[in-house]
Amino acid sequence: MIVFISCVKKKKDSPCRADEMYISDFFKKQLEYAKSLHPNIVYILSAKYGVLELQDRIEPYEQTLKKMSKQQKKCWNDMVIRQLIYKNVDFTQKAVFLCGDLYASGLSDLFTDKELPMSGMKFGERLKFMKERM
């Protein structure tokens, strides 16, 4: 099983591992919940970097899909698909998308066995969902 989580705005101000870059309570809950599902791998979907593995070293950045045009979002989505193919992701394995709809849109369709347990939920609802399950 693969679990996808998303980046967040609040970040460290120096280069570090991807799982250490995002410092908000929300991100920590996402990661904790993702790990509690016992996946084969957790990927972070980053507005700047695309698909990140937890140990990938990255630089701080200010970028969000929310501010991207439709064309920019399509380019981001295409980049993420290329990265997943490069990583030899098996699109028939189960994928759980804990990220927001903006990040899951287009990607979740690639997987034949998928769950989007927080689809349509606002930020606060997603945080509550995760807290209730941990």
Secondary structure, 3 states (H helix, E strand, C coil): CEEEEECCCCECCCCEEHHHHECCHHHHHHHHHHHHCCCCEEEEEECCCEEEECCCEECCCCCCHHHCCHHHHHHHHHHHHHHHHHCCCCCCCCEEECCCHHHHCCCHHHCCCEECCCCCCCHHHHHHHHHHCC
